[in-house]
Amino acid sequence: MRSAEALTAPDPNRLLEVRGVKKYFPITKGFLKRTVGYVRAVDDVDMYINKGETLALVGESGCGKTTLGRCVLQAIKPTAGEVYFTTRKDERVDLTTLPYDRLRVVRRDMQMIFQDPYASLNPRMTTLNIIAEPLVCHRLMSGSRLRGYVRELMETVGLNPHHLERYPHAFSGGQRQRIGIARALATQPRFLVCDEAVSALDVSVQAQILNLLMDLQEKMNLSYLFISHDLGVVSHISDRVGVMYVGHIVELADTAALFDRPMHPYTKALLSAKPVADPRRKSHRIMLEGEVANPSKLPPGCPFHPRCREAAAECGERKPEWREAEPGHYIACHRA
């Protein structure tokens, strides 16, 4: 699936551009661990993120959102494809081909906020050491200057700087996530992958963290890849939304356009499951029949066609092309 937008000349406003990224995990069998197949976790994905923009990824569990985020950061190496990133020196580089020493330098500009604030912090390290760790690893700061900078970061994310020597168990879930955000901001990055950054928190705390992320984005001109299941959160924080299904992005559009005029049958089903906060309004839930496609043995044609109520004969025979249905609204569907 190759979009027209990914084949055009580089846009100076784009911070990140993903072209044809694939990530296949081998399936082995027997004593000799012979490869008998592949799990296609991410399968030929194209997308881009502009400077200062938030692109959200939504979809069912196991559709490849987190794997795509980790491939973008090169936390795991993609099987194929290109990931272009604009560094702080305005140099456009392909992260997939960078040697390790150069990739290590570029990684200062890319960080990740993890889903679980309990598991993502080392319980044996103090808050000072956790937030300072990226600075120590990149040899950017040390001594009293480092301690003072960490105190500033704690104030920036709404933490009490007097709690530098506390361990993670002494904080609440929301406070731990703020520590994770401070750690991500330590190297002054340009791009953050927020992997379900608020899903493990209470609703009231979610709102606080979302507002913090939006404030930080405005102050520091950050760009986000925001991975989430919660459509309410996505509609609040994102500029554009990509919908993933079994390793493919099936629809990509501005947030308002996607929520008001969804085109793909899968997107329509996802949006119909969003709770309506008005008891007088009837919700029209679209129930999908059947099971999610097996990423190790995808059906022919469109991966969604066995569950699609609008499927026609061509849906099971030919893979849909990635096309621009409206200006800025991309879709992979024969029937849209």
ZINOR-V941428 format. One record per pair of residues at least 24 apart in sequence whose ideal C-beta (glycine too) atoms are under 10 Angstrom apart, sorted by the first residue. I is the first residue (numbers start at 1). GAP is how many residues later the second one is. Records with the same first field share a line. If there is no record, write none. Layout:
I=GAP  GAP
This chain:
1=42  43  44  45  247  248  249  318  319  320  321  322  329  331
2=42  44  319  320
3=42  43  44  45  246  249  318  319  320  321  327  329
4=42  317  318  319  320  326
5=41  42  43  247  317  319  323  325
6=39  40  41  42  76  78  316
7=39
8=40
10=38  74  76  82
11=37  39  40  75
12=39  74  78  80
13=35  37  38  39  40  73
14=34  35  36  37  39  70  71  72  78  209
15=33  34  35  36  37  38  69  70  71  72  77  94  95  175  176  206  207  208
16=31  32  33  34  35  37  39  56  67  68  69  70  79  94  174  175  207  209
17=29  30  31  32  33  65  66  67  68  69  75  77
18=24  27  28  29  30  31  50  53  54  60  63  64  65  66  67  77  207  231
19=25  26  27  28  29  61  62  63  64  65  75  77
20=24  25  26  58  60  61  62
21=24  25  26  46  47  50  51  57  58  59  60  61  62  75
22=49  56  57  58  59  225
23=41  44  45  47  48  53  54  55  56  57  58  224
24=54  55  56  223  271  272
25=42  51  54  270  271
26=53
27=269
36=260
37=259  260
38=41  257  258  259
39=25  28  208  255  256  257  258
40=24  39  206  207  208  253  254  255  256  257  258  263
41=24  25  26  27  29  30  35  37  38  205  206  254  255
42=24  25  26  27  28  29  30  34  36  37  38  39  202  204  205  206  207  253
43=36  37  203  204  205  206  252  255  260
44=36  37  203  204  205  275  278
45=26  27  33  36  197  199  202  203  204  277
46=35  36  196  203  206  276  284
47=25  178  193  195  202  205  283
48=36  192  204
49=36  142  174  175  176  190  191
50=173  189  190
51=35  139  140  170  171  172
52=138  165  166  168  169  170  171  172  187
53=164  169  170  171  172  185  186  187
54=138  140  159  160  163  168  169  170  171  172  180  183  184  185  186  187  201
55=168  169  170  171  172  183  184  185  186  187  197  200
56=138  168  169  170  171  172  174  175  177  178  179  180  181  182  183  184  185  186  187  199  202
57=136  138  168  169  170  171  177  181  184  185  186  187  192  195
58=168  169  170  171  172  173  175  176  180  183  184  185  186  193  200  209  212  213
59=168  169  170  183  184  185  186  187  188  189  190  191  207  208  211  233
60=169  184  185  186  206  210  228  232
61=168  231
62=182  184  185  230  233
63=180  181  182  183  184  185  186  187  203  229  230  232
64=180  181  182  183  184  185  231
65=130  131  160  162  163  164  177  179  182  184
66=48  49  127  129  130  161
67=177  180
68=125  157  159  174  176  179  181
69=43  124  125  126  127  156  157  158
70=42  123  125
71=24  25
72=38  40  119  121  153
73=34  37  38  39  118  119  120  152
74=24  26  29  32  33  36
75=32  35  37  118
85=24  25  105  106
86=104  105  137
87=103
88=100  101  102
104=33  34
105=33
107=27  30  31  80  82
108=26  27  29  30  32  78  79  80  81  82
109=78  79  80  81  82
110=74  77  79  80  81  82  83  113  115
111=69  70  72  73  74  75  76  77  78  79  80  81  82  83  111
112=68  71  72  77  79  80  81  82  83  85  113
113=64  67  68  70  71  72  79  80  81  82  83  84  85  96  100  111  113  114
114=63  66  69  70  79  80  81  82  83  86
115=62  65  79  80  81  82  83  84  85  112  113
116=57  60  61  64  79  80  83  84
117=51  54  55  56  57  58  59  60  61  62  63  64  80  81  83  84  92
118=50  51  53  55  58  59  82
119=57  81
120=48  56  57  59  60  63  75  80
121=46  47  48  50  55  56  58  59  62
122=45  46
123=44  45  46
124=43  44
125=42  43
126=37  38  39  40  41  42  44
127=27  32  33  34  36  37  38  39  40  41  43  44  48  49  52  55  56
128=26  33  35  36  37  38
129=35  36  38
130=37  38  46  49  50  52  53  56
131=26  28  33  48  49  50  51  52  53  54  55
132=32  50  51  54
133=50  53
134=49  50  51  52  53  55
135=48  51  52  53
136=50
137=49  50
138=48  49
140=46  47  48
141=45  46
146=40
149=37
150=32  33  36
152=30
153=25  26  28  29  30  31  32  33
154=24  25  28
155=27
156=25  26  29  56  59  60  63  64
157=24  25  26  27  28  52  55  56  58  59
158=24  50  51  53  54  57
172=29  30  33
173=27  28  29  32  36
174=24  26  27  28  30  31  32  34  35  38
175=30
176=24  25
177=24  28  29  31  32  35
178=27  30  31  34
180=29
181=28  31  32  35
184=32  38
185=31  35  37
188=32  34
189=31  33  34
190=30  31  32  33
191=31  32  33  34
192=24  25  28  30  31  32  33  34
193=31  32  33  34
194=30  31  32  33  34  43
195=30  31  32  33
196=30  31  32  33  34  37
197=27  29  30  31  36  40
198=28  30  32  35  39
199=28  29  30  31  34
203=27  29  30
206=24  26  27  30
207=26  29
209=24
210=26  27
211=25  26
213=24
229=41
230=44
231=27  28  39  40  42  43  44
232=42  43  45
234=24  25  40
235=24  36  39
240=88  89  90
241=26
242=88
243=24  27  28  88  89
245=25  47  48  57  58  59  62  87
246=46  47  48  49  52  53  57  58
247=46  48  51  56
248=45  47  50  54  55  56  71  72  74  84
249=73  81  82  83
250=52  53  54  70  72  80  81  82  83  86
251=71  74  78  79  80  81  82  85
252=70  72  76  77  78  79  80
253=71  72  73  74  75  76  77  78
254=72  73  74  75
257=69  70  71  72
258=71
261=64  65  68
262=67  69  74
263=62  63  66  67  68  70  72  73
264=38  40  44  46  56  61  67  68  69  71  72
265=37  39  40  42  43  44  45  46  50  68  70  71
266=36  37  38  41  42  67
267=64  66  69
268=41  42
269=35  38  39  40
301=33
302=30  31  32  33
303=29
304=28  29
305=28  29  30
308=25  26  27
309=26
310=24  25  26
311=24
